[in-house]
């Protein structure tokens, strides 16, 4: 009788879950890879499986997505590890609850470049997306720590969007670039560039764990904890299905969730994406990020990094994907 009663309760709960899915509002940045994951959640029926409804809103820029989270227009976004600290210091009721992607970018040079190591970048022209670009800050920290120069002071750093960066490198107008991870994959796979050093290798040379996350899932404090844990499980399952499903990668091109000048480069992008999937979220990761932020501030200054110190309250390791 007790077993029957338990089964009845579980059946009733499952029925209620199916009838009233938990809603979570997610902010997506146009062109960002979080849109791939949200599409996978819907494409593979993971939302129905977990009893959640992901209501996504796409914003034209990173700044607009950040404003949406800060205002409460959305409950969850993906952003970098510095932004989580910045929001905490500004009193925004949100925190990073889970890793999204590892630091997977890197420094690229022309395939025929004579540059062989970070030491050779002294006095050269380096392109980054901005002075506050995380890959540039990591490069600066490494160069100061191990090679005795600061690229910002002892080289020439220019700002350029990844497509322009690739063209400038091709024409020899810059000596090295720090593009988005998927542009690294594309440029290396095409044979026009080679990777001088990966971001993971830079972290390792700095004495930091090479598997630190660059991007984190950030959730507002007023979001329902149970719903967030279901979303984290959905992301976990979506990543698994994306790894297993070859057709998915053509679909994101067909649906304009990503654009490639040459579709044959997609396997390289896919491989790089998979290499960036995080495997852990624990106190060791938080300590690693703490040390990295502090080193960045020491080298580049609080104004460039965007924070003056690390605030551990910016990250929470209490959330786990449902069932884990």
C-alpha positions as protocol buffer text, in pm:
chain_id: "A"
residue {
  index: 1
  type: UNK
  ca { x: 0 y: 0 z: 0 }
}
residue {
  index: 2
  type: UNK
  ca { x: 286 y: 236 z: 85 }
}
residue {
  index: 3
  type: UNK
  ca { x: 449 y: 158 z: -249 }
}
residue {
  index: 4
  type: UNK
  ca { x: 125 y: 226 z: -433 }
}
residue {
  index: 5
  type: UNK
  ca { x: 81 y: 552 z: -246 }
}
residue {
  index: 6
  type: UNK
  ca { x: 437 y: 659 z: -333 }
}
residue {
  index: 7
  type: UNK
  ca { x: 383 y: 572 z: -699 }
}
residue {
  index: 8
  type: UNK
  ca { x: 62 y: 773 z: -699 }
}
residue {
  index: 9
  type: UNK
  ca { x: 241 y: 1075 z: -554 }
}
residue {
  index: 10
  type: UNK
  ca { x: 520 y: 1048 z: -811 }
}
residue {
  index: 11
  type: UNK
  ca { x: 270 y: 1010 z: -1095 }
}
residue {
  index: 12
  type: UNK
  ca { x: 75 y: 1312 z: -973 }
}
residue {
  index: 13
  type: UNK
  ca { x: 395 y: 1514 z: -944 }
}
residue {
  index: 14
  type: UNK
  ca { x: 503 y: 1413 z: -1295 }
}
residue {
  index: 15
  type: UNK
  ca { x: 161 y: 1510 z: -1432 }
}
residue {
  index: 16
  type: UNK
  ca { x: 177 y: 1848 z: -1261 }
}
residue {
  index: 17
  type: UNK
  ca { x: 529 y: 1902 z: -1391 }
}
residue {
  index: 18
  type: UNK
  ca { x: 417 y: 1823 z: -1744 }
}
residue {
  index: 19
  type: UNK
  ca { x: 118 y: 2058 z: -1713 }
}
residue {
  index: 20
  type: UNK
  ca { x: 299 y: 2348 z: -1551 }
}
residue {
  index: 21
  type: UNK
  ca { x: 662 y: 2371 z: -1664 }
}
residue {
  index: 22
  type: UNK
  ca { x: 892 y: 2598 z: -1469 }
}
residue {
  index: 23
  type: UNK
  ca { x: 967 y: 2908 z: -1671 }
}
residue {
  index: 24
  type: UNK
  ca { x: 1313 y: 3064 z: -1688 }
}
residue {
  index: 25
  type: UNK
  ca { x: 1388 y: 3383 z: -1882 }
}
residue {
  index: 26
  type: UNK
  ca { x: 1725 y: 3366 z: -2057 }
}
residue {
  index: 27
  type: UNK
  ca { x: 1912 y: 3651 z: -2223 }
}
residue {
  index: 28
  type: UNK
  ca { x: 2114 y: 3564 z: -2534 }
}
residue {
  index: 29
  type: UNK
  ca { x: 2374 y: 3780 z: -2704 }
}
residue {
  index: 30
  type: UNK
  ca { x: 2337 y: 3789 z: -3081 }
}
residue {
  index: 31
  type: UNK
  ca { x: 2600 y: 3564 z: -3233 }
}
residue {
  index: 32
  type: UNK
  ca { x: 2681 y: 3401 z: -2900 }
}
residue {
  index: 33
  type: UNK
  ca { x: 2712 y: 3026 z: -2857 }
}
residue {
  index: 34
  type: UNK
  ca { x: 2453 y: 3015 z: -2577 }
}
residue {
  index: 35
  type: UNK
  ca { x: 2194 y: 3029 z: -2856 }
}
residue {
  index: 36
  type: UNK
  ca { x: 2328 y: 2692 z: -2978 }
}
residue {
  index: 37
  type: UNK
  ca { x: 2265 y: 2537 z: -2638 }
}
residue {
  index: 38
  type: UNK
  ca { x: 1917 y: 2685 z: -2600 }
}
residue {
  index: 39
  type: UNK
  ca { x: 1830 y: 2557 z: -2948 }
}
residue {
  index: 40
  type: UNK
  ca { x: 1961 y: 2211 z: -2851 }
}
residue {
  index: 41
  type: UNK
  ca { x: 1748 y: 2212 z: -2535 }
}
residue {
  index: 42
  type: UNK
  ca { x: 1439 y: 2263 z: -2749 }
}
residue {
  index: 43
  type: UNK
  ca { x: 1557 y: 2056 z: -3047 }
}
residue {
  index: 44
  type: UNK
  ca { x: 1611 y: 1742 z: -2839 }
}
residue {
  index: 45
  type: UNK
  ca { x: 1306 y: 1788 z: -2616 }
}
residue {
  index: 46
  type: UNK
  ca { x: 1518 y: 1834 z: -2306 }
}
residue {
  index: 47
  type: UNK
  ca { x: 1294 y: 2116 z: -2181 }
}
residue {
  index: 48
  type: UNK
  ca { x: 990 y: 1888 z: -2182 }
}
residue {
  index: 49
  type: UNK
  ca { x: 1192 y: 1606 z: -2027 }
}
residue {
  index: 50
  type: UNK
  ca { x: 1286 y: 1830 z: -1733 }
}
residue {
  index: 51
  type: UNK
  ca { x: 964 y: 2024 z: -1705 }
}
residue {
  index: 52
  type: UNK
  ca { x: 1102 y: 2367 z: -1784 }
}
residue {
  index: 53
  type: UNK
  ca { x: 1023 y: 2633 z: -2041 }
}
residue {
  index: 54
  type: UNK
  ca { x: 1315 y: 2842 z: -2161 }
}
residue {
  index: 55
  type: UNK
  ca { x: 1195 y: 3184 z: -2274 }
}
residue {
  index: 56
  type: UNK
  ca { x: 1487 y: 3335 z: -2461 }
}
residue {
  index: 57
  type: UNK
  ca { x: 1534 y: 3697 z: -2560 }
}
residue {
  index: 58
  type: UNK
  ca { x: 1818 y: 3790 z: -2798 }
}
residue {
  index: 59
  type: UNK
  ca { x: 1998 y: 4121 z: -2752 }
}
residue {
  index: 60
  type: UNK
  ca { x: 2222 y: 4295 z: -3006 }
}
residue {
  index: 61
  type: UNK
  ca { x: 2525 y: 4335 z: -2780 }
}
residue {
  index: 62
  type: UNK
  ca { x: 2693 y: 4213 z: -2465 }
}
residue {
  index: 63
  type: UNK
  ca { x: 2611 y: 4540 z: -2292 }
}
residue {
  index: 64
  type: UNK
  ca { x: 2240 y: 4511 z: -2373 }
}
residue {
  index: 65
  type: UNK
  ca { x: 2235 y: 4154 z: -2239 }
}
residue {
  index: 66
  type: UNK
  ca { x: 2402 y: 4271 z: -1918 }
}
residue {
  index: 67
  type: UNK
  ca { x: 2146 y: 4548 z: -1872 }
}
residue {
  index: 68
  type: UNK
  ca { x: 1863 y: 4299 z: -1920 }
}
residue {
  index: 69
  type: UNK
  ca { x: 1997 y: 4082 z: -1637 }
}
residue {
  index: 70
  type: UNK
  ca { x: 2061 y: 4377 z: -1410 }
}
residue {
  index: 71
  type: UNK
  ca { x: 1709 y: 4511 z: -1460 }
}
residue {
  index: 72
  type: UNK
  ca { x: 1546 y: 4172 z: -1407 }
}
residue {
  index: 73
  type: UNK
  ca { x: 1414 y: 4153 z: -1762 }
}
residue {
  index: 74
  type: UNK
  ca { x: 1586 y: 3814 z: -1781 }
}
residue {
  index: 75
  type: UNK
  ca { x: 1697 y: 3582 z: -1502 }
}
residue {
  index: 76
  type: UNK
  ca { x: 1995 y: 3409 z: -1660 }
}
residue {
  index: 77
  type: UNK
  ca { x: 2274 y: 3505 z: -1900 }
}
residue {
  index: 78
  type: UNK
  ca { x: 2622 y: 3383 z: -1992 }
}
residue {
  index: 79
  type: UNK
  ca { x: 2908 y: 3625 z: -1927 }
}
residue {
  index: 80
  type: UNK
  ca { x: 3275 y: 3625 z: -1836 }
}
residue {
  index: 81
  type: UNK
  ca { x: 3424 y: 3569 z: -1492 }
}
residue {
  index: 82
  type: UNK
  ca { x: 3509 y: 3938 z: -1448 }
}
residue {
  index: 83
  type: UNK
  ca { x: 3152 y: 4054 z: -1512 }
}
residue {
  index: 84
  type: UNK
  ca { x: 3027 y: 3836 z: -1226 }
}
residue {
  index: 85
  type: UNK
  ca { x: 3268 y: 4012 z: -988 }
}
residue {
  index: 86
  type: UNK
  ca { x: 3180 y: 4355 z: -1131 }
}
residue {
  index: 87
  type: UNK
  ca { x: 2809 y: 4298 z: -1070 }
}
residue {
  index: 88
  type: UNK
  ca { x: 2876 y: 4188 z: -713 }
}
residue {
  index: 89
  type: UNK
  ca { x: 3078 y: 4501 z: -641 }
}
residue {
  index: 90
  type: UNK
  ca { x: 2804 y: 4717 z: -790 }
}
residue {
  index: 91
  type: UNK
  ca { x: 2537 y: 4557 z: -573 }
}
residue {
  index: 92
  type: UNK
  ca { x: 2358 y: 4377 z: -858 }
}
residue {
  index: 93
  type: UNK
  ca { x: 2164 y: 4082 z: -710 }
}
residue {
  index: 94
  type: UNK
  ca { x: 2319 y: 3815 z: -933 }
}
residue {
  index: 95
  type: UNK
  ca { x: 2604 y: 3564 z: -918 }
}
residue {
  index: 96
  type: UNK
  ca { x: 2778 y: 3301 z: -1126 }
}
residue {
  index: 97
  type: UNK
  ca { x: 2625 y: 2962 z: -1056 }
}
residue {
  index: 98
  type: UNK
  ca { x: 2798 y: 2726 z: -1301 }
}
residue {
  index: 99
  type: UNK
  ca { x: 3077 y: 2721 z: -1562 }
}
residue {
  index: 100
  type: UNK
  ca { x: 2976 y: 2751 z: -1926 }
}
residue {
  index: 101
  type: UNK
  ca { x: 3303 y: 2740 z: -2121 }
}
residue {
  index: 102
  type: UNK
  ca { x: 3672 y: 2718 z: -2045 }
}
residue {
  index: 103
  type: UNK
  ca { x: 3936 y: 2970 z: -2149 }
}
residue {
  index: 104
  type: UNK
  ca { x: 3988 y: 2834 z: -2501 }
}
residue {
  index: 105
  type: UNK
  ca { x: 4117 y: 3129 z: -2704 }
}
residue {
  index: 106
  type: UNK
  ca { x: 4479 y: 3191 z: -2786 }
}
residue {
  index: 107
  type: UNK
  ca { x: 4737 y: 3396 z: -2970 }
}
residue {
  index: 108
  type: UNK
  ca { x: 4754 y: 3344 z: -3347 }
}
residue {
  index: 109
  type: UNK
  ca { x: 5020 y: 3450 z: -3594 }
}
residue {
  index: 110
  type: UNK
  ca { x: 5055 y: 3402 z: -3968 }
}
residue {
  index: 111
  type: UNK
  ca { x: 5150 y: 3050 z: -4066 }
}
residue {
  index: 112
  type: UNK
  ca { x: 5479 y: 3178 z: -4208 }
}
residue {
  index: 113
  type: UNK
  ca { x: 5554 y: 3417 z: -3920 }
}
residue {
  index: 114
  type: UNK
  ca { x: 5904 y: 3406 z: -3768 }
}
residue {
  index: 115
  type: UNK
  ca { x: 5750 y: 3457 z: -3422 }
}
residue {
  index: 116
  type: UNK
  ca { x: 5815 y: 3143 z: -3218 }
}
residue {
  index: 117
  type: UNK
  ca { x: 5725 y: 3231 z: -2858 }
}
residue {
  index: 118
  type: UNK
  ca { x: 5564 y: 3491 z: -2635 }
}
residue {
  index: 119
  type: UNK
  ca { x: 5909 y: 3649 z: -2589 }
}
residue {
  index: 120
  type: UNK
  ca { x: 5910 y: 3734 z: -2961 }
}
residue {
  index: 121
  type: UNK
  ca { x: 5597 y: 3950 z: -2921 }
}
residue {
  index: 122
  type: UNK
  ca { x: 5796 y: 4228 z: -2756 }
}
residue {
  index: 123
  type: UNK
  ca { x: 5789 y: 4531 z: -2984 }
}
residue {
  index: 124
  type: UNK
  ca { x: 5538 y: 4369 z: -3221 }
}
residue {
  index: 125
  type: UNK
  ca { x: 5187 y: 4483 z: -3317 }
}
residue {
  index: 126
  type: UNK
  ca { x: 4916 y: 4277 z: -3147 }
}
residue {
  index: 127
  type: UNK
  ca { x: 4543 y: 4301 z: -3212 }
}
residue {
  index: 128
  type: UNK
  ca { x: 4282 y: 4234 z: -2945 }
}
residue {
  index: 129
  type: UNK
  ca { x: 3911 y: 4300 z: -2929 }
}
residue {
  index: 130
  type: UNK
  ca { x: 3963 y: 4562 z: -2655 }
}
residue {
  index: 131
  type: UNK
  ca { x: 4213 y: 4660 z: -2388 }
}
residue {
  index: 132
  type: UNK
  ca { x: 3997 y: 4473 z: -2138 }
}
residue {
  index: 133
  type: UNK
  ca { x: 3982 y: 4154 z: -2345 }
}
residue {
  index: 134
  type: UNK
  ca { x: 4038 y: 3861 z: -2109 }
}
residue {
  index: 135
  type: UNK
  ca { x: 4281 y: 3681 z: -2340 }
}
residue {
  index: 136
  type: UNK
  ca { x: 4489 y: 3998 z: -2368 }
}
residue {
  index: 137
  type: UNK
  ca { x: 4491 y: 4040 z: -1991 }
}
residue {
  index: 138
  type: UNK
  ca { x: 4608 y: 3682 z: -1949 }
}
residue {
  index: 139
  type: UNK
  ca { x: 4880 y: 3738 z: -2210 }
}
residue {
  index: 140
  type: UNK
  ca { x: 4990 y: 4055 z: -2031 }
}
residue {
  index: 141
  type: UNK
  ca { x: 5002 y: 3877 z: -1697 }
}
residue {
  index: 142
  type: UNK
  ca { x: 5212 y: 3596 z: -1846 }
}
residue {
  index: 143
  type: UNK
  ca { x: 5448 y: 3827 z: -2033 }
}
residue {
  index: 144
  type: UNK
  ca { x: 5515 y: 4033 z: -1720 }
}
residue {
  index: 145
  type: UNK
  ca { x: 5546 y: 3726 z: -1497 }
}
residue {
  index: 146
  type: UNK
  ca { x: 5771 y: 3513 z: -1716 }
}
residue {
  index: 147
  type: UNK
  ca { x: 5912 y: 3714 z: -2006 }
}
residue {
  index: 148
  type: UNK
  ca { x: 5990 y: 4052 z: -1849 }
}
residue {
  index: 149
  type: UNK
  ca { x: 5776 y: 4283 z: -2062 }
}
residue {
  index: 150
  type: UNK
  ca { x: 5420 y: 4414 z: -2078 }
}
residue {
  index: 151
  type: UNK
  ca { x: 5270 y: 4396 z: -2429 }
}
residue {
  index: 152
  type: UNK
  ca { x: 5057 y: 4701 z: -2353 }
}
residue {
  index: 153
  type: UNK
  ca { x: 5369 y: 4910 z: -2283 }
}
residue {
  index: 154
  type: UNK
  ca { x: 5646 y: 4737 z: -2476 }
}
residue {
  index: 155
  type: UNK
  ca { x: 5452 y: 4637 z: -2788 }
}
residue {
  index: 156
  type: UNK
  ca { x: 5176 y: 4804 z: -2987 }
}
residue {
  index: 157
  type: UNK
  ca { x: 4824 y: 4684 z: -2902 }
}
residue {
  index: 158
  type: UNK
  ca { x: 4540 y: 4778 z: -3139 }
}
residue {
  index: 159
  type: UNK
  ca { x: 4168 y: 4706 z: -3117 }
}
residue {
  index: 160
  type: UNK
  ca { x: 3997 y: 4510 z: -3394 }
}
residue {
  index: 161
  type: UNK
  ca { x: 3693 y: 4288 z: -3434 }
}
residue {
  index: 162
  type: UNK
  ca { x: 3781 y: 3924 z: -3519 }
}
residue {
  index: 163
  type: UNK
  ca { x: 3700 y: 3943 z: -3895 }
}
residue {
  index: 164
  type: UNK
  ca { x: 3911 y: 4257 z: -3933 }
}
residue {
  index: 165
  type: UNK
  ca { x: 4180 y: 4103 z: -3715 }
}
residue {
  index: 166
  type: UNK
  ca { x: 4203 y: 3805 z: -3950 }
}
residue {
  index: 167
  type: UNK
  ca { x: 4232 y: 4035 z: -4253 }
}
residue {
  index: 168
  type: UNK
  ca { x: 4498 y: 4254 z: -4089 }
}
residue {
  index: 169
  type: UNK
  ca { x: 4697 y: 3944 z: -4001 }
}
residue {
  index: 170
  type: UNK
  ca { x: 4661 y: 3813 z: -4355 }
}
residue {
  index: 171
  type: UNK
  ca { x: 4793 y: 4141 z: -4497 }
}
residue {
  index: 172
  type: UNK
  ca { x: 5080 y: 4155 z: -4249 }
}
residue {
  index: 173
  type: UNK
  ca { x: 4957 y: 4477 z: -4086 }
}
residue {
  index: 174
  type: UNK
  ca { x: 4964 y: 4313 z: -3744 }
}
residue {
  index: 175
  type: UNK
  ca { x: 5203 y: 4049 z: -3613 }
}
residue {
  index: 176
  type: UNK
  ca { x: 4965 y: 3860 z: -3384 }
}
residue {
  index: 177
  type: UNK
  ca { x: 4601 y: 3849 z: -3284 }
}
residue {
  index: 178
  type: UNK
  ca { x: 4378 y: 3737 z: -2999 }
}
residue {
  index: 179
  type: UNK
  ca { x: 4045 y: 3651 z: -3167 }
}
residue {
  index: 180
  type: UNK
  ca { x: 3743 y: 3466 z: -3030 }
}
residue {
  index: 181
  type: UNK
  ca { x: 3806 y: 3094 z: -2982 }
}
residue {
  index: 182
  type: UNK
  ca { x: 3605 y: 2995 z: -3289 }
}
residue {
  index: 183
  type: UNK
  ca { x: 3803 y: 3235 z: -3506 }
}
residue {
  index: 184
  type: UNK
  ca { x: 4120 y: 3072 z: -3374 }
}
residue {
  index: 185
  type: UNK
  ca { x: 3979 y: 2737 z: -3486 }
}
residue {
  index: 186
  type: UNK
  ca { x: 3881 y: 2871 z: -3828 }
}
residue {
  index: 187
  type: UNK
  ca { x: 4206 y: 3051 z: -3901 }
}
residue {
  index: 188
  type: UNK
  ca { x: 4423 y: 2757 z: -3796 }
}
residue {
  index: 189
  type: UNK
  ca { x: 4208 y: 2503 z: -3984 }
}
residue {
  index: 190
  type: UNK
  ca { x: 4225 y: 2711 z: -4302 }
}
residue {
  index: 191
  type: UNK
  ca { x: 4605 y: 2701 z: -4287 }
}
residue {
  index: 192
  type: UNK
  ca { x: 4642 y: 3079 z: -4294 }
}
residue {
  index: 193
  type: UNK
  ca { x: 4741 y: 3101 z: -3926 }
}
residue {
  index: 194
  type: UNK
  ca { x: 4901 y: 2898 z: -3653 }
}
residue {
  index: 195
  type: UNK
  ca { x: 4841 y: 2915 z: -3282 }
}
residue {
  index: 196
  type: UNK
  ca { x: 5144 y: 3060 z: -3105 }
}
residue {
  index: 197
  type: UNK
  ca { x: 5011 y: 2971 z: -2761 }
}
residue {
  index: 198
  type: UNK
  ca { x: 4670 y: 2865 z: -2635 }
}
residue {
  index: 199
  type: UNK
  ca { x: 4498 y: 3036 z: -2345 }
}
residue {
  index: 200
  type: UNK
  ca { x: 4517 y: 2708 z: -2150 }
}
residue {
  index: 201
  type: UNK
  ca { x: 4894 y: 2700 z: -2203 }
}
residue {
  index: 202
  type: UNK
  ca { x: 4919 y: 3061 z: -2086 }
}
residue {
  index: 203
  type: UNK
  ca { x: 4731 y: 2975 z: -1768 }
}
residue {
  index: 204
  type: UNK
  ca { x: 4958 y: 2677 z: -1709 }
}
residue {
  index: 205
  type: UNK
  ca { x: 5272 y: 2890 z: -1747 }
}
residue {
  index: 206
  type: UNK
  ca { x: 5121 y: 3134 z: -1498 }
}
residue {
  index: 207
  type: UNK
  ca { x: 5085 y: 2851 z: -1248 }
}
residue {
  index: 208
  type: UNK
  ca { x: 4705 y: 2862 z: -1273 }
}
residue {
  index: 209
  type: UNK
  ca { x: 4482 y: 2560 z: -1340 }
}
residue {
  index: 210
  type: UNK
  ca { x: 4451 y: 2527 z: -1720 }
}
residue {
  index: 211
  type: UNK
  ca { x: 4083 y: 2433 z: -1692 }
}
residue {
  index: 212
  type: UNK
  ca { x: 3954 y: 2762 z: -1552 }
}
residue {
  index: 213
  type: UNK
  ca { x: 3623 y: 2878 z: -1705 }
}
residue {
  index: 214
  type: UNK
  ca { x: 3619 y: 3202 z: -1902 }
}
residue {
  index: 215
  type: UNK
  ca { x: 3240 y: 3212 z: -1939 }
}
residue {
  index: 216
  type: UNK
  ca { x: 2995 y: 3142 z: -1659 }
}
residue {
  index: 217
  type: UNK
  ca { x: 2621 y: 3099 z: -1627 }
}
residue {
  index: 218
  type: UNK
  ca { x: 2505 y: 3398 z: -1422 }
}
residue {
  index: 219
  type: UNK
  ca { x: 2167 y: 3395 z: -1249 }
}
residue {
  index: 220
  type: UNK
  ca { x: 1979 y: 3653 z: -1050 }
}
residue {
  index: 221
  type: UNK
  ca { x: 1952 y: 3582 z: -679 }
}
residue {
  index: 222
  type: UNK
  ca { x: 1572 y: 3603 z: -695 }
}
residue {
  index: 223
  type: UNK
  ca { x: 1546 y: 3322 z: -953 }
}
residue {
  index: 224
  type: UNK
  ca { x: 1396 y: 3000 z: -819 }
}
residue {
  index: 225
  type: UNK
  ca { x: 1680 y: 2767 z: -716 }
}
residue {
  index: 226
  type: UNK
  ca { x: 1500 y: 2453 z: -832 }
}
residue {
  index: 227
  type: UNK
  ca { x: 1437 y: 2603 z: -1174 }
}
residue {
  index: 228
  type: UNK
  ca { x: 1802 y: 2706 z: -1206 }
}
residue {
  index: 229
  type: UNK
  ca { x: 1912 y: 2352 z: -1125 }
}
residue {
  index: 230
  type: UNK
  ca { x: 1681 y: 2219 z: -1396 }
}
residue {
  index: 231
  type: UNK
  ca { x: 1829 y: 2467 z: -1642 }
}
residue {
  index: 232
  type: UNK
  ca { x: 2182 y: 2358 z: -1550 }
}
residue {
  index: 233
  type: UNK
  ca { x: 2081 y: 1997 z: -1610 }
}
residue {
  index: 234
  type: UNK
  ca { x: 1931 y: 2099 z: -1943 }
}
residue {
  index: 235
  type: UNK
  ca { x: 2258 y: 2265 z: -2045 }
}
residue {
  index: 236
  type: UNK
  ca { x: 2450 y: 1954 z: -1939 }
}
residue {
  index: 237
  type: UNK
  ca { x: 2224 y: 1725 z: -2142 }
}
residue {
  index: 238
  type: UNK
  ca { x: 2226 y: 1963 z: -2439 }
}
residue {
  index: 239
  type: UNK
  ca { x: 2607 y: 1959 z: -2446 }
}
residue {
  index: 240
  type: UNK
  ca { x: 2599 y: 1580 z: -2442 }
}
residue {
  index: 241
  type: UNK
  ca { x: 2354 y: 1561 z: -2735 }
}
residue {
  index: 242
  type: UNK
  ca { x: 2551 y: 1823 z: -2928 }
}
residue {
  index: 243
  type: UNK
  ca { x: 2865 y: 1611 z: -2892 }
}
residue {
  index: 244
  type: UNK
  ca { x: 2682 y: 1305 z: -3022 }
}
residue {
  index: 245
  type: UNK
  ca { x: 2477 y: 1452 z: -3309 }
}
residue {
  index: 246
  type: UNK
  ca { x: 2661 y: 1533 z: -3632 }
}
residue {
  index: 247
  type: UNK
  ca { x: 2350 y: 1678 z: -3798 }
}
residue {
  index: 248
  type: UNK
  ca { x: 2313 y: 1940 z: -3526 }
}
residue {
  index: 249
  type: UNK
  ca { x: 2617 y: 2132 z: -3649 }
}
residue {
  index: 250
  type: UNK
  ca { x: 2473 y: 2174 z: -3997 }
}
residue {
  index: 251
  type: UNK
  ca { x: 2145 y: 2283 z: -3845 }
}
residue {
  index: 252
  type: UNK
  ca { x: 2296 y: 2577 z: -3657 }
}
residue {
  index: 253
  type: UNK
  ca { x: 2436 y: 2699 z: -3989 }
}
residue {
  index: 254
  type: UNK
  ca { x: 2103 y: 2646 z: -4165 }
}
residue {
  index: 255
  type: UNK
  ca { x: 1922 y: 2836 z: -3888 }
}
residue {
  index: 256
  type: UNK
  ca { x: 2175 y: 3123 z: -3900 }
}
residue {
  index: 257
  type: UNK
  ca { x: 2279 y: 3061 z: -3542 }
}
residue {
  index: 258
  type: UNK
  ca { x: 2635 y: 3073 z: -3671 }
}
residue {
  index: 259
  type: UNK
  ca { x: 2796 y: 3184 z: -3996 }
}
residue {
  index: 260
  type: UNK
  ca { x: 3100 y: 3039 z: -4168 }
}
residue {
  index: 261
  type: UNK
  ca { x: 3258 y: 3154 z: -4494 }
}
residue {
  index: 262
  type: UNK
  ca { x: 3348 y: 2789 z: -4558 }
}
residue {
  index: 263
  type: UNK
  ca { x: 3126 y: 2516 z: -4403 }
}
residue {
  index: 264
  type: UNK
  ca { x: 3416 y: 2272 z: -4424 }
}
residue {
  index: 265
  type: UNK
  ca { x: 3569 y: 2455 z: -4127 }
}
residue {
  index: 266
  type: UNK
  ca { x: 3283 y: 2350 z: -3898 }
}
residue {
  index: 267
  type: UNK
  ca { x: 3457 y: 2031 z: -3772 }
}
residue {
  index: 268
  type: UNK
  ca { x: 3743 y: 2247 z: -3641 }
}
residue {
  index: 269
  type: UNK
  ca { x: 3496 y: 2480 z: -3467 }
}
residue {
  index: 270
  type: UNK
  ca { x: 3311 y: 2182 z: -3322 }
}
residue {
  index: 271
  type: UNK
  ca { x: 3633 y: 2027 z: -3191 }
}
residue {
  index: 272
  type: UNK
  ca { x: 3737 y: 2353 z: -3027 }
}
residue {
  index: 273
  type: UNK
  ca { x: 3391 y: 2394 z: -2873 }
}
residue {
  index: 274
  type: UNK
  ca { x: 3408 y: 2046 z: -2725 }
}
residue {
  index: 275
  type: UNK
  ca { x: 3755 y: 2112 z: -2581 }
}
residue {
  index: 276
  type: UNK
  ca { x: 3604 y: 2408 z: -2396 }
}
residue {
  index: 277
  type: UNK
  ca { x: 3338 y: 2213 z: -2208 }
}
residue {
  index: 278
  type: UNK
  ca { x: 3402 y: 2246 z: -1833 }
}
residue {
  index: 279
  type: UNK
  ca { x: 3440 y: 1938 z: -1617 }
}
residue {
  index: 280
  type: UNK
  ca { x: 3433 y: 2081 z: -1266 }
}
residue {
  index: 281
  type: UNK
  ca { x: 3292 y: 2360 z: -1052 }
}
residue {
  index: 282
  type: UNK
  ca { x: 3434 y: 2358 z: -703 }
}
residue {
  index: 283
  type: UNK
  ca { x: 3632 y: 2557 z: -449 }
}
residue {
  index: 284
  type: UNK
  ca { x: 3953 y: 2491 z: -643 }
}
residue {
  index: 285
  type: UNK
  ca { x: 3810 y: 2666 z: -950 }
}
residue {
  index: 286
  type: UNK
  ca { x: 3706 y: 2965 z: -740 }
}
residue {
  index: 287
  type: UNK
  ca { x: 4055 y: 2989 z: -588 }
}
residue {
  index: 288
  type: UNK
  ca { x: 4209 y: 2970 z: -934 }
}
residue {
  index: 289
  type: UNK
  ca { x: 3984 y: 3251 z: -1062 }
}
residue {
  index: 290
  type: UNK
  ca { x: 4057 y: 3456 z: -750 }
}
residue {
  index: 291
  type: UNK
  ca { x: 4431 y: 3438 z: -811 }
}
residue {
  index: 292
  type: UNK
  ca { x: 4389 y: 3511 z: -1182 }
}
residue {
  index: 293
  type: UNK
  ca { x: 4178 y: 3822 z: -1121 }
}
residue {
  index: 294
  type: UNK
  ca { x: 4423 y: 3953 z: -863 }
}
residue {
  index: 295
  type: UNK
  ca { x: 4715 y: 3902 z: -1100 }
}
residue {
  index: 296
  type: UNK
  ca { x: 4529 y: 4081 z: -1380 }
}
residue {
  index: 297
  type: UNK
  ca { x: 4461 y: 4378 z: -1151 }
}
residue {
  index: 298
  type: UNK
  ca { x: 4827 y: 4392 z: -1047 }
}
residue {
  index: 299
  type: UNK
  ca { x: 4945 y: 4398 z: -1409 }
}
residue {
  index: 300
  type: UNK
  ca { x: 4677 y: 4596 z: -1594 }
}
residue {
  index: 301
  type: UNK
  ca { x: 4518 y: 4799 z: -1315 }
}
residue {
  index: 302
  type: UNK
  ca { x: 4164 y: 4811 z: -1183 }
}
residue {
  index: 303
  type: UNK
  ca { x: 4045 y: 5055 z: -1449 }
}
residue {
  index: 304
  type: UNK
  ca { x: 4132 y: 4821 z: -1737 }
}
residue {
  index: 305
  type: UNK
  ca { x: 4021 y: 4498 z: -1567 }
}
residue {
  index: 306
  type: UNK
  ca { x: 3699 y: 4654 z: -1444 }
}
residue {
  index: 307
  type: UNK
  ca { x: 3729 y: 4549 z: -1080 }
}
residue {
  index: 308
  type: UNK
  ca { x: 3965 y: 4650 z: -801 }
}
residue {
  index: 309
  type: UNK
  ca { x: 3962 y: 4322 z: -613 }
}
residue {
  index: 310
  type: UNK
  ca { x: 3804 y: 3978 z: -615 }
}
residue {
  index: 311
  type: UNK
  ca { x: 3479 y: 3920 z: -430 }
}
residue {
  index: 312
  type: UNK
  ca { x: 3412 y: 3551 z: -361 }
}
residue {
  index: 313
  type: UNK
  ca { x: 3039 y: 3622 z: -325 }
}
residue {
  index: 314
  type: UNK
  ca { x: 3033 y: 3665 z: -702 }
}
residue {
  index: 315
  type: UNK
  ca { x: 3048 y: 3288 z: -744 }
}
residue {
  index: 316
  type: UNK
  ca { x: 2834 y: 3018 z: -589 }
}
residue {
  index: 317
  type: UNK
  ca { x: 2916 y: 2647 z: -596 }
}
residue {
  index: 318
  type: UNK
  ca { x: 2596 y: 2547 z: -418 }
}
residue {
  index: 319
  type: UNK
  ca { x: 2401 y: 2487 z: -740 }
}
residue {
  index: 320
  type: UNK
  ca { x: 2421 y: 2152 z: -916 }
}
residue {
  index: 321
  type: UNK
  ca { x: 2243 y: 2017 z: -1224 }
}
residue {
  index: 322
  type: UNK
  ca { x: 1927 y: 1843 z: -1115 }
}
residue {
  index: 323
  type: UNK
  ca { x: 2002 y: 1485 z: -1011 }
}
residue {
  index: 324
  type: UNK
  ca { x: 2380 y: 1528 z: -985 }
}
